[in-house]
Amino acid sequence: MEKPQNANVYTSDYSTETEITVIGEGFKDIQRVVVGSKEAEVISVSSDYIKIKVPAGKEEEIGVSMPITVVTKEGTGYSNKMNPPTYFMIYKKQVQKPVITSITPVKGPQTGGTKVTIMGTNFKRYR
């Protein structure tokens, strides 16, 4: 059996279950997938990817690298720090989506050029 390649996998929100895809090669006869010490729900498997639902994490787990262990029917576990190849899953803090509360003025001339004010929360400056 070919072994998966080294990789880091990230979830965008540690507080909810999130679907992720672990990409590699030679995935076959997968029994279960464990993220850190938590079992993940296996959604689908092909020879080159596993789609799993990552269990919700805790705030203290944000940014902590956790091994993803793939267990086959033979009981072989991949992805531990002593036996590469490994995948590590990292929870990222949830990014709040922006919420628009008002836009003024509501109308302007078709020729454009009107300054618009957008009010709301969770805006982030991009440069």
C-alpha positions in Angstrom: 0.0 0.0 0.0 1.3 3.4 -0.9 1.4 5.8 2.1 0.0 9.3 2.2 2.3 12.3 1.8 3.1 14.8 4.6 0.7 17.7 4.8 -1.0 20.2 7.1 -4.8 20.4 7.1 -6.6 23.4 8.5 -10.2 23.9 9.6 -11.5 27.5 9.6 -13.7 27.2 12.7 -12.7 25.2 15.7 -16.1 25.5 17.4 -18.1 23.5 15.0 -17.8 20.2 13.1 -16.1 21.0 9.8 -15.8 18.8 6.7 -12.2 18.6 5.3 -10.5 16.6 2.6 -7.2 14.8 3.4 -5.4 14.4 0.0 -2.7 11.7 -0.5 -2.3 8.4 -2.2 -3.1 4.7 -1.6 -6.0 5.2 0.8 -7.6 1.7 0.9 -9.7 -0.2 3.4 -10.1 2.7 5.8 -11.7 1.8 9.1 -11.5 5.1 10.9 -9.7 8.4 11.1 -8.6 10.0 14.4 -7.8 13.7 14.8 -5.6 14.1 17.9 -7.5 11.9 20.3 -11.0 12.4 18.7 -12.5 10.1 16.2 -13.6 11.9 13.0 -16.6 10.8 10.9 -15.5 9.4 7.6 -17.7 10.8 4.8 -16.1 9.3 1.7 -12.8 7.6 0.6 -11.1 7.2 -2.7 -7.5 6.1 -3.5 -6.2 9.7 -3.3 -8.4 11.4 -0.7 -10.5 11.0 2.5 -13.3 13.4 3.3 -13.9 13.6 7.0 -16.0 15.6 9.4 -13.5 17.0 12.0 -14.9 17.0 15.5 -15.4 20.4 17.2 -12.3 21.6 19.1 -11.7 23.6 22.2 -10.3 27.2 22.3 -7.0 25.9 23.9 -6.5 23.7 20.8 -6.3 26.6 18.3 -3.0 26.5 16.5 -1.9 23.2 18.1 -0.8 20.6 15.6 -2.7 17.3 16.0 -1.9 14.2 14.2 -4.5 12.7 11.9 -4.3 8.9 12.1 -5.7 6.8 9.3 -6.5 3.3 10.5 -6.9 0.5 7.9 -8.7 -2.9 8.1 -5.3 -4.4 8.9 -5.1 -2.1 11.9 -2.2 -0.1 10.4 -2.2 3.4 11.6 -0.6 6.1 9.6 0.2 9.6 10.7 1.9 9.5 13.9 5.0 11.6 14.7 7.3 8.5 14.9 6.2 6.9 11.6 5.9 9.4 8.7 4.1 10.2 6.5 1.9 12.4 8.7 -1.0 14.7 8.4 -1.5 17.3 11.1 -4.8 19.1 11.6 -4.7 22.6 13.0 -7.8 24.4 14.3 -8.0 28.1 13.3 -10.1 30.6 15.2 -13.4 31.3 13.5 -13.5 34.5 11.4 -16.6 36.5 12.0 -18.5 37.3 8.8 -19.2 41.0 8.2 -22.7 42.2 8.8 -24.0 45.3 7.0 -26.4 47.4 9.1 -26.9 50.4 6.8 -25.8 52.0 3.5 -26.2 55.7 3.0 -27.2 57.3 0.8 -29.7 54.8 -0.5 -29.7 56.4 -4.0 -27.3 58.4 -6.1 -27.0 59.8 -9.6 -26.4 57.3 -12.4 -23.3 59.2 -13.3 -21.7 57.9 -10.1 -19.2 59.8 -7.9 -21.4 59.7 -4.8 -19.5 58.9 -1.6 -21.2 55.9 0.2 -21.0 55.1 3.9 -21.4 51.4 4.8 -22.0 50.7 8.5 -21.8 47.3 10.2 -19.7 45.0 12.3 -16.8 42.5 11.7 -15.2 44.5 8.9 -11.6 43.7 8.2 -9.1 45.9 6.4 -7.5 44.2 3.4 -4.5 45.8 1.7 
